[in-house]
Amino acid sequence: MARMLATDRQMGPAGEGGLPWLCTNTRPMKSSTSMERKEKTTHTQPVGPTLQYRVHNHLLYYLFLGSAELGHEVFYITFLPCIHWNLDPFLCRRLVNMWMVVMYIGQVMKDMLKMPRPLSPPVVKLEQRVIAEYGMPSTHAMAATAISFTFLLSAAPRFQIQFEVGLLVAVVLSTLVGLSRIYTGMHSVLDVICGALISAALMVVTYPVWDAFDRLQLESPLSPVIAVLVPLFLCYNYPKLDHYSTTRGDTTIILGTGAGCSVGYWVNHQLGKTFEPQGGFPVPLPALAPQAVLFGCGRFLLGVAILLGTRQVMKTLSLLALCSSYKVSFHDLKARQQKEIEVPYKFATYISVGLVNTILVNNIFVALGLL
């Protein structure tokens, strides 16, 4: 696999011969406006020349860039709610719970181990947003492994599915995400392997208590209080670094979303409106009739629009309130990176997204006749 990957991409200092890394058959290089990427200096990397790369195998290029998106916010804010709206809220709850656990542990391990990402050159980093983060372990690999296999293990007793097919899909998806992190230059092979193994170990350890935790989460009167206070405490006590990194903010987003979902599922259970499939399990998968597909697409588009609107409104309101309180400019990006502002505004924003997703959206679907 390493030999195959090493034949897809070529990079090098502008105007010089490229260093061989992920390269294949030569094709004319695209214009610099569309293909050139500049490497930014971080705390772990020396100042280097402007780098450019050219893509020779567009199939692998777009395959791995697309696979890398499976670990970003755009995927989580669409895939997880879609499972809730169109399949089974129970599965979404399980996925969110495991997602919170593996991502928090993975992010904290990164900032405690402080192992750098691969140097550039010789690799090209295709993502700039998280370039200041440390590398070990790959949280993309952790999340992909946890979500794929948690979904399989949780869906098998509830739906009539072929376990072997589900296992194959889980292996393929988690492998694609792991390989995408190597391809994009963001992680070493060791980072990816360790991430997948850590996630698998966490699943093995927690699997025996999944059902017990589910009952506690839905039935305990203390559940909503714990669901908010524990994640908030973890966000405020996140490990300190000597530089700004996106890990604390991303962790706050994940824990805030999970807290909102947890409270929302508790409320739904108390109201007796869980929107979960009824009948003896395992039940057949929903039929893909034209009307069902049309309604499913309608729920997805309307639901995502509601969540994005909630995110924007709450982000703006919370930032305005916090910036006014601390007497800093709303547009001061460095002020937003301070813990006193970043943690509360992101937590408030995404706990609202979680609450709206679990409580409000399905009731809107019912009112509109979409559910």
Secondary structure, 3 states (H helix, E strand, C coil): CHHHHCCCEEEEECCCCCEECCCCCCCCCCCHHHHCCCCCCCCCCCCCCCEEEEECCHHHHHHHHHHHHHHCHHHHHHHHHHHHHHCCHHHHHHHHHHHHHHHHHHHHHHHHHCCCCCCCCCCCCCCCCCCCCCCCCCHHHHHHHHHHHHHHHHHCCCECCCHHHHHHHHHHHHHHHHHHHHHCCCCCHHHHHHHHHHHHHHHHHHHHHHHHHHHHHHHCCCHHHHHHHHHHHHHHCCCCCCCCCHHHHHHHHHHHHHHHHHHHHHHHHHHCCCCCCCCCCCECCCCCCHHHHHHHHHHHHHHHHHHHHHHHHHHHHHHHHHHHHHCCCCCCHHHHCCHHHHHHHHHHHHHHHHHHHHHHHHHHHHHHCCC
